[in-house]
Amino acid sequence: MDENAQNEPSLLRDLFNNPEDGTFLAWLADRGLWAILIAVGALITWYIVRRYIRRQLLSAIHNVEGDDGELTDQQIAVRGANRLIATVIPGIVIGTAAVIGAMVVLGNDVDPALEFFSDLGTDAARWLFTSGVRIVAVLVLGWVGIRLARRFIPPLMMRVIRDSRDAADAAEASRKRAETLGAVFVAAANVIIVIIMVFTVLTEIGVPIGPVLGGVGIAGIAVGFGAQHLVRDVITGTLILLENQYRQGDVVQIAGIAGMVESINLRRTVLRDLDGKVHTIPHGEISTTSNFTKYWSRIVLDVGVAYKENMERVFRILNELGEELANHPELGLKVIDPPKVLRLNNFGASELTIRMLGVCKPLTQWELTGWLRLRIKERFDEEGIEIPFPHQTVYWGVDQPPLAAARPAIAESGGEAAGEVEPEVEDEVTADDFADPTKLTPEQREAMLAEMALAAQAAQEQLRRDLNAETRLPSEQD
C-alpha cells in the first residue's frame, strides 16, 4: 500500500478514530490487523486440517487392529506417520502460505519468493515427468513385487512340503515348516527387491553408485569371513527343513548324538536324550542324519534259544506271540505289520539266534519290543524252552581232600563206602564251628584258609604224581 492509500479514510481508521500516521493504531488499521487475521486464520485452518487427518488415521488404525489387541505392522506404520502426516506437512504448507500473505499485507516485496516457488514448481514438474516418473514406477513395481512375494511364496512352500510322500505328516508340523521356509524366502525376496529399488532411485537422482557398490562389496566380504559358520548353518538348516529330513518330535541321531527333536529352526536343532540332557547342535555340524521315526518304525528283536530246541516249535510260538501283540486291545492299535520270524539269524557260542521283524507306528517300537520280550520270557517258561545265558561250573580237581566243613556231609552220604575214609585229625576245626559264618573268630577264619591252602597243595602234588606215572617209560616201570 502506498501513502495515499494509507491516508484515505477507511472503515478501520474510522473504527480507531482516525489515528495519526506513524502510530501503532494507524499501522494496525492499515496493515497489522490484516496480518493478525491471516495468522489466526492459518492457525485455525491448520487445526481443522490436523483434526481431520488424525481422524482418518485413527479410523485406519482401528481397521487394521489385531484381534488379540497387539499392534500389527500396519498399525505401527500408521501411528509412526501420524505426526508427520497430520501435523508437520499441513503446518509447513499452511504456514508458508500464511507468511507470504502476511508479507503482502505488510507491504513487503514477495516477488523473489513467488519467483522461487514458481521456478521450484517448474523444475519439480519437469523432474516429475522425467526422472520422477521412473522413480515412481520403480517404487510401484517394488511394492508390487513385495506384495506378490508375500502372497505366493508361503502357499508355494506349503505345496512343496506337503507332497505325496508327506501325506503322513501332521498338519500342524507341515504348517510350521511352511511358515518358517516361507518367511525365509519372503525376507530374501524383500531384501533383493529393496536393494534394486534403492540403487535405481540413487541413479535417477544423480548419486554415483560405484562407491556405494564398492563399500557394500567390502562390507559383504568382511561379513562373509566373520559369519561363514552362521551362513553355513542357515543354508544347511534351510535344506533340512525343505527336504523334511526330520521334524519336531522325531527321534534322530545327528552329529553322533541321539535324542528327540525338541525344536528346530534355520540355525540349530535342539535334542533331548534319554537321560534328559539337552543338546544344541548347529546345522553346519550335521553331515549324516538318522531318523528312527519317519513315517513308520521297525520292530527288530533277536531271540536266543538253546541248540537242543525244536526250531519249528520255537518259530510257531514266536509267530503266535506276534499275532497276540497285533490283537492286543491297546498295543495292537500301534502295530502296522505284526512281528514275525524272519530267519534263523546266527549260530552263537551257546545259543541259536532268531530274528523277528515287524512294522509299527513311529515312536512305539521300544514299547512294543519291551512287551514282546516280556511275553516271550513268560511263554518260554510255560513251554519249557531254554533261554541260554553265560555260566561257569568250577571243579576242584580229582581225588582232592574235601574241606573240613564238607566232611560230615560226605560221611553221612556214604563216603566211607566209596573209599573216602578220612583220617582223624586232632585239634581240627569242626563243622559246628562254621554253623554261622558271620560268627567266625579271626583264629577260625585263619584255620579255614590254611586248610584250604593245604588241600589245594595236596591236589597239585597228586596230579603231578599221576602225570609222572603216565609218562614213565616201560623199563622204568619194571
C-alpha positions as CSV (number, residue, x, y, z in Angstrom):
1,M,0.0,0.0,0.0
2,D,1.2,3.5,-0.8
3,E,1.0,6.5,1.4
4,N,-2.1,7.9,-0.5
5,A,-3.9,4.7,0.2
6,Q,-3.0,4.9,3.8
7,N,-4.2,8.5,4.1
8,E,-7.6,7.6,2.5
9,P,-10.4,7.3,5.1
10,S,-11.3,3.7,5.7
11,L,-13.6,1.7,8.0
12,L,-10.8,0.6,10.2
13,R,-9.4,4.1,10.6
14,D,-12.9,5.3,11.5
15,L,-13.1,2.4,13.9
16,F,-9.9,3.6,15.6
17,N,-11.0,7.3,15.5
18,N,-8.6,8.2,12.6
19,P,-5.3,7.9,14.4
20,E,-2.3,9.9,13.2
21,D,0.1,8.4,10.7
22,G,3.1,6.6,12.3
23,T,1.3,5.5,15.3
24,F,0.7,1.9,16.3
25,L,-3.1,2.2,15.8
26,A,-2.6,3.7,12.3
27,W,-0.3,0.7,11.5
28,L,-2.8,-1.7,13.0
29,A,-5.7,-0.2,11.0
30,D,-3.7,-0.1,7.7
31,R,-1.7,-3.5,7.8
32,G,-1.3,-5.1,11.2
33,L,-4.9,-6.2,11.7
34,W,-4.9,-8.0,8.4
35,A,-1.7,-9.7,9.2
36,I,-3.0,-10.8,12.5
37,L,-6.2,-12.1,10.9
38,I,-4.1,-14.1,8.3
39,A,-2.1,-15.7,11.1
40,V,-5.2,-16.6,13.1
41,G,-6.9,-18.0,10.1
42,A,-3.8,-20.1,9.3
43,L,-3.8,-21.5,12.8
44,I,-7.5,-22.3,12.6
45,T,-7.1,-23.9,9.2
46,W,-4.1,-26.0,10.4
47,Y,-6.0,-27.1,13.4
48,I,-9.1,-28.2,11.3
49,V,-6.9,-30.0,8.8
50,R,-4.9,-31.7,11.5
51,R,-8.1,-32.9,13.3
52,Y,-9.5,-34.2,10.0
53,I,-6.3,-36.1,9.0
54,R,-5.9,-37.6,12.5
55,R,-9.5,-38.8,12.5
56,Q,-8.8,-40.6,9.2
57,L,-5.6,-42.1,10.5
58,L,-7.3,-43.3,13.7
59,S,-10.0,-44.9,11.6
60,A,-7.3,-46.7,9.6
61,I,-5.6,-47.8,12.8
62,H,-8.9,-49.3,14.0
63,N,-9.5,-51.1,10.7
64,V,-6.1,-52.8,10.9
65,E,-6.2,-53.5,14.6
66,G,-5.3,-57.1,15.5
67,D,-7.8,-59.5,17.1
68,D,-5.6,-60.0,20.2
69,G,-5.2,-56.3,20.8
70,E,-1.5,-56.3,19.9
71,L,-0.1,-53.7,17.4
72,T,0.2,-55.1,13.9
73,D,2.8,-53.9,11.4
74,Q,0.3,-51.7,9.6
75,Q,-0.8,-50.2,12.8
76,I,2.7,-49.3,13.8
77,A,3.4,-47.8,10.4
78,V,0.2,-45.6,10.6
79,R,1.0,-44.5,14.1
80,G,4.5,-43.6,13.1
81,A,3.3,-41.5,10.2
82,N,0.6,-39.8,12.3
83,R,2.7,-36.9,13.4
84,L,4.4,-36.4,10.0
85,I,1.1,-36.5,8.0
86,A,-1.3,-34.8,10.4
87,T,1.0,-32.2,11.9
88,V,4.2,-31.4,10.1
89,I,3.2,-31.4,6.5
90,P,0.0,-29.3,6.9
91,G,1.9,-27.0,9.2
92,I,4.6,-26.3,6.6
93,V,2.1,-25.8,3.8
94,I,-0.3,-23.6,5.7
95,G,2.5,-21.7,7.5
96,T,4.3,-20.9,4.2
97,A,1.0,-19.6,2.7
98,A,0.3,-17.5,5.8
99,V,3.8,-16.0,5.8
100,I,3.6,-14.9,2.2
101,G,0.1,-13.5,2.7
102,A,1.2,-11.5,5.8
103,M,4.3,-10.2,3.9
104,V,2.0,-9.0,1.1
105,V,-0.3,-7.3,3.5
106,L,2.6,-5.7,5.3
107,G,3.9,-4.2,2.1
108,N,7.0,-6.4,1.6
109,D,8.2,-7.4,-1.8
110,V,7.4,-11.1,-2.2
111,D,8.2,-11.3,-5.9
112,P,11.5,-13.1,-5.3
113,A,9.8,-15.7,-3.2
114,L,7.0,-16.1,-5.7
115,E,9.6,-16.5,-8.5
116,F,11.5,-19.0,-6.4
117,F,8.3,-21.1,-5.8
118,S,7.4,-20.7,-9.5
119,D,10.8,-21.9,-10.6
120,L,10.7,-24.7,-8.0
121,G,7.3,-25.8,-9.2
122,T,8.5,-25.7,-12.8
123,D,11.6,-27.7,-12.0
124,A,9.6,-30.1,-9.9
125,A,7.1,-30.6,-12.7
126,R,9.9,-31.1,-15.2
127,W,11.7,-33.6,-12.9
128,L,8.4,-35.3,-12.0
129,F,7.6,-36.0,-15.7
130,T,11.2,-37.4,-16.4
131,S,13.1,-39.0,-13.5
132,G,10.1,-38.8,-11.1
133,V,8.0,-41.0,-13.3
134,R,10.8,-43.6,-13.5
135,I,11.3,-43.5,-9.7
136,V,7.6,-43.8,-9.0
137,A,7.4,-46.7,-11.5
138,V,10.3,-48.4,-9.7
139,L,8.7,-47.8,-6.3
140,V,5.4,-49.1,-7.5
141,L,7.0,-52.2,-9.1
142,G,9.0,-52.9,-6.0
143,W,5.9,-52.6,-3.8
144,V,4.0,-55.0,-6.2
145,G,7.0,-57.4,-6.1
146,I,7.0,-57.4,-2.3
147,R,3.2,-58.0,-2.1
148,L,3.4,-60.8,-4.7
149,A,6.3,-62.5,-2.7
150,R,4.3,-62.3,0.5
151,R,1.2,-63.7,-1.2
152,F,2.6,-66.5,-3.4
153,I,5.8,-67.8,-1.7
154,P,4.1,-69.2,1.5
155,P,1.4,-71.2,-0.5
156,L,4.2,-72.4,-2.8
157,M,6.2,-73.6,0.2
158,M,3.2,-75.4,1.6
159,R,2.6,-77.1,-1.8
160,V,6.3,-78.2,-2.0
161,I,6.4,-79.5,1.6
162,R,3.1,-81.4,1.6
163,D,3.7,-83.6,-1.4
164,S,2.6,-87.2,-1.7
165,R,5.4,-88.6,0.4
166,D,4.5,-86.2,3.2
167,A,0.9,-87.4,3.5
168,A,1.6,-88.9,6.9
169,D,2.9,-85.6,8.3
170,A,0.8,-83.8,10.9
171,A,-0.9,-80.7,9.5
172,E,0.5,-78.5,12.3
173,A,4.1,-79.6,11.7
174,S,3.8,-79.1,8.0
175,R,2.3,-75.7,8.5
176,K,5.1,-74.6,10.8
177,R,7.7,-75.8,8.4
178,A,6.0,-74.0,5.5
179,E,5.8,-70.8,7.6
180,T,9.5,-71.0,8.5
181,L,10.6,-71.5,5.0
182,G,8.1,-69.0,3.6
183,A,9.4,-66.3,6.0
184,V,13.0,-67.0,4.9
185,F,12.3,-66.8,1.2
186,V,10.0,-63.8,1.6
187,A,12.7,-62.0,3.6
188,A,15.3,-62.8,0.9
189,A,13.0,-61.6,-1.9
190,N,12.3,-58.4,0.0
191,V,16.0,-57.7,0.6
192,I,16.7,-58.2,-3.1
193,I,13.8,-56.0,-4.2
194,V,14.7,-53.2,-1.8
195,I,18.3,-53.2,-2.9
196,I,17.3,-52.9,-6.6
197,M,14.9,-50.1,-5.7
198,V,17.5,-48.2,-3.7
199,F,20.2,-48.4,-6.4
200,T,17.7,-47.4,-9.1
201,V,16.5,-44.4,-7.2
202,L,20.1,-43.3,-6.4
203,T,20.9,-43.5,-10.1
204,E,17.8,-41.4,-11.0
205,I,18.6,-38.6,-8.5
206,G,22.2,-38.4,-9.7
207,V,24.1,-40.1,-6.9
208,P,27.0,-42.2,-8.2
209,I,26.5,-45.8,-7.1
210,G,30.1,-47.0,-7.9
211,P,31.5,-46.1,-4.5
212,V,28.4,-47.4,-2.8
213,L,28.8,-50.8,-4.6
214,G,32.4,-50.9,-3.7
215,G,31.6,-50.2,0.0
216,V,28.9,-52.8,0.0
217,G,31.2,-55.3,-1.6
218,I,33.9,-54.8,1.0
219,A,31.4,-55.0,3.8
220,G,30.0,-58.2,2.3
221,I,33.4,-59.8,2.2
222,A,34.1,-58.8,5.8
223,V,30.7,-60.2,6.9
224,G,31.3,-63.3,4.9
225,F,34.5,-64.1,6.6
226,G,33.1,-63.3,10.0
227,A,29.8,-65.1,9.7
228,Q,30.8,-68.1,7.4
229,H,29.7,-70.6,10.0
230,L,26.4,-68.8,10.5
231,V,25.8,-68.8,6.8
232,R,26.7,-72.5,6.6
233,D,24.3,-73.3,9.4
234,V,21.4,-71.3,7.8
235,I,21.9,-72.9,4.4
236,T,22.0,-76.4,5.8
237,G,19.0,-75.7,8.0
238,T,17.0,-74.4,5.0
239,L,17.8,-77.7,3.2
240,I,16.9,-79.8,6.2
241,L,13.5,-78.1,6.5
242,L,12.9,-78.1,2.8
243,E,13.7,-81.8,2.4
244,N,11.9,-82.7,5.6
245,Q,14.8,-84.8,6.9
246,Y,13.3,-84.6,10.4
247,R,10.8,-82.5,12.3
248,Q,9.9,-81.7,15.9
249,G,9.0,-84.8,17.9
250,D,11.2,-87.2,15.8
251,V,13.9,-89.4,17.4
252,V,17.1,-88.9,15.4
253,Q,20.8,-89.4,15.6
254,I,22.8,-86.4,14.3
255,A,26.4,-85.4,14.9
256,G,26.9,-88.6,16.9
257,I,24.1,-87.7,19.4
258,A,20.7,-89.5,19.6
259,G,17.6,-88.0,21.1
260,M,14.2,-86.5,20.5
261,V,13.9,-83.2,18.5
262,E,12.6,-80.6,20.8
263,S,12.9,-77.6,18.5
264,I,14.4,-76.8,15.1
265,N,15.0,-73.6,13.3
266,L,17.2,-72.4,10.5
267,R,20.4,-72.3,12.6
268,R,20.3,-75.2,15.1
269,T,18.5,-78.3,16.3
270,V,17.8,-79.0,20.0
271,L,17.8,-82.7,21.1
272,R,16.9,-84.2,24.4
273,D,18.4,-87.6,25.1
274,L,17.1,-90.5,27.2
275,D,18.9,-89.1,30.3
276,G,17.1,-85.8,29.9
277,K,20.2,-83.9,28.8
278,V,19.6,-81.2,26.2
279,H,22.0,-80.9,23.2
280,T,22.1,-77.9,20.9
281,I,23.6,-78.8,17.5
282,P,24.4,-76.2,14.8
283,H,23.3,-77.4,11.4
284,G,26.7,-76.9,10.0
285,E,28.0,-79.7,12.1
286,I,25.5,-82.2,10.7
287,S,26.8,-84.5,7.9
288,T,24.6,-87.6,8.4
289,T,21.1,-87.7,9.7
290,S,19.5,-90.9,11.1
291,N,15.7,-90.6,11.6
292,F,14.2,-93.5,13.7
293,T,10.6,-92.3,13.5
294,K,9.9,-91.0,10.0
295,Y,6.5,-92.3,8.6
296,W,6.8,-95.7,10.4
297,S,9.2,-97.6,12.6
298,R,10.6,-101.1,12.6
299,I,10.4,-103.7,15.4
300,V,13.7,-105.7,15.4
301,L,14.1,-108.4,18.1
302,D,16.8,-111.1,18.3
303,V,15.7,-114.1,20.4
304,G,18.3,-116.7,21.6
305,V,17.4,-120.4,22.3
306,A,19.4,-123.5,23.2
307,Y,20.7,-125.8,20.5
308,K,18.5,-128.6,21.7
309,E,15.2,-126.9,21.0
310,N,13.0,-127.7,18.0
311,M,13.2,-124.7,15.6
312,E,9.7,-125.3,14.1
313,R,8.1,-125.3,17.5
314,V,10.0,-122.1,18.5
315,F,9.1,-120.4,15.2
316,R,5.4,-121.2,15.7
317,I,5.4,-119.9,19.3
318,L,7.2,-116.6,18.3
319,N,4.7,-116.0,15.4
320,E,1.8,-116.7,17.8
321,L,3.2,-114.0,20.2
322,G,3.5,-111.6,17.3
323,E,-0.2,-112.1,16.4
324,E,-1.1,-111.8,20.1
325,L,0.6,-108.4,20.1
326,A,-1.3,-107.3,17.0
327,N,-4.6,-108.4,18.6
328,H,-3.9,-106.6,21.9
329,P,-6.8,-104.1,22.7
330,E,-4.4,-101.2,23.2
331,L,-1.0,-102.0,21.8
332,G,-2.5,-103.6,18.7
333,L,-3.6,-100.1,17.5
334,K,0.1,-99.2,17.2
335,V,1.0,-102.2,15.1
336,I,1.1,-101.9,11.3
337,D,2.6,-105.3,10.4
338,P,2.7,-107.9,13.2
339,P,6.2,-109.1,14.2
340,K,7.1,-112.4,12.5
341,V,10.1,-114.7,12.4
342,L,12.4,-113.6,9.6
343,R,15.1,-116.3,9.8
344,L,17.5,-118.2,12.0
345,N,20.0,-115.4,12.1
346,N,23.1,-116.8,13.8
347,F,24.9,-119.8,15.3
348,G,26.3,-118.5,18.6
349,A,28.7,-120.0,21.0
350,S,25.9,-121.3,23.2
351,E,22.7,-120.3,21.5
352,L,20.8,-120.1,18.2
353,T,19.7,-116.5,17.4
354,I,16.3,-116.0,15.8
355,R,15.4,-112.6,14.3
356,M,11.9,-111.2,14.3
357,L,10.7,-108.2,12.3
358,G,7.6,-106.0,12.4
359,V,6.3,-102.6,11.4
360,C,4.6,-100.1,13.8
361,K,3.7,-96.5,14.2
362,P,6.6,-94.0,14.9
363,L,7.9,-93.8,18.5
364,T,6.2,-97.0,19.5
365,Q,8.9,-99.6,18.6
366,W,10.6,-99.6,22.0
367,E,7.3,-100.0,23.9
368,L,6.2,-102.9,21.7
369,T,9.6,-104.6,21.8
370,G,9.6,-104.5,25.6
371,W,6.1,-106.0,25.8
372,L,7.2,-108.7,23.3
373,R,10.3,-109.6,25.3
374,L,8.2,-110.0,28.5
375,R,5.7,-112.3,26.7
376,I,8.5,-114.4,25.2
377,K,10.0,-115.0,28.6
378,E,6.7,-116.0,30.1
379,R,5.7,-118.3,27.2
380,F,9.1,-119.9,27.0
381,D,8.9,-120.7,30.7
382,E,5.5,-122.2,30.2
383,E,6.7,-124.3,27.2
384,G,10.0,-125.4,28.8
385,I,12.1,-123.7,26.1
386,E,15.6,-122.8,27.4
387,I,17.0,-119.3,27.0
388,P,20.8,-119.8,27.4
389,F,22.8,-117.5,29.5
390,P,26.6,-117.5,30.2
391,H,27.5,-119.5,33.3
392,Q,30.5,-121.5,34.7
393,T,31.0,-124.7,36.6
394,V,34.1,-124.9,38.9
395,Y,35.7,-128.3,39.6
396,W,38.2,-128.6,42.4
397,G,40.1,-131.5,40.8
398,V,40.4,-135.3,41.1
399,D,40.9,-137.0,44.5
400,Q,41.1,-133.7,46.2
401,P,40.7,-133.9,50.0
402,P,37.4,-132.2,50.9
403,L,37.2,-129.3,53.2
404,A,36.6,-129.8,56.9
405,A,33.1,-128.2,56.6
406,A,32.1,-130.8,53.9
407,R,33.5,-134.0,55.7
408,P,30.4,-134.7,57.9
409,A,28.2,-134.5,54.8
410,I,30.4,-136.9,52.9
411,A,30.4,-139.3,55.8
412,E,26.6,-139.2,56.1
413,S,26.2,-139.8,52.3
414,G,28.4,-142.9,52.4
415,G,31.8,-141.5,51.8
416,E,33.4,-144.4,53.6
417,A,31.7,-146.9,51.3
418,A,33.3,-145.1,48.4
419,G,36.7,-145.5,49.9
420,E,36.8,-141.9,51.0
421,V,37.9,-142.6,54.6
422,E,39.4,-139.5,56.2
423,P,41.9,-139.9,59.0
424,E,41.1,-138.3,62.2
425,V,42.9,-135.1,62.9
426,E,43.3,-133.8,66.3
427,D,42.6,-130.2,67.2
428,E,41.0,-129.5,63.7
429,V,38.2,-127.1,63.1
430,T,34.9,-128.9,63.1
431,A,31.8,-128.2,61.1
432,D,30.0,-126.9,64.2
433,D,32.4,-124.0,64.2
434,F,31.1,-122.9,60.8
435,A,27.4,-123.2,61.6
436,D,27.1,-119.4,61.3
437,P,29.9,-117.9,59.1
438,T,29.2,-114.5,60.4
439,K,30.3,-115.5,63.9
440,L,33.8,-116.8,62.9
441,T,36.6,-115.6,65.0
442,P,39.8,-114.4,63.4
443,E,41.6,-117.7,64.5
444,Q,38.9,-119.9,63.0
445,R,39.0,-117.9,59.7
446,E,42.8,-118.3,59.5
447,A,42.5,-122.1,60.2
448,M,39.9,-122.5,57.4
449,L,42.1,-120.6,54.9
450,A,45.2,-122.6,55.9
451,E,43.3,-125.9,55.4
452,M,42.1,-124.8,52.0
453,A,45.7,-124.0,51.0
454,L,46.9,-127.4,52.2
455,A,44.1,-129.1,50.3
456,A,45.0,-127.3,47.1
457,Q,48.7,-128.1,47.5
458,A,47.9,-131.8,48.1
459,A,45.7,-131.9,44.9
460,Q,48.5,-130.4,42.9
461,E,51.0,-132.9,44.2
462,Q,48.7,-135.8,43.4
463,L,48.1,-134.5,39.9
464,R,51.8,-134.2,39.4
465,R,52.4,-137.8,40.5
466,D,49.7,-139.1,38.2
467,L,51.3,-137.3,35.3
468,N,54.7,-138.7,36.1
469,A,53.3,-142.2,36.3
470,E,51.6,-141.9,32.9
471,T,54.7,-140.6,31.1
472,R,57.2,-143.1,32.8
473,L,59.0,-145.4,30.3
474,P,58.2,-149.2,30.5
475,S,61.7,-150.0,31.5
476,E,61.5,-147.6,34.4
477,Q,58.2,-149.0,35.5
478,D,59.8,-152.6,35.6
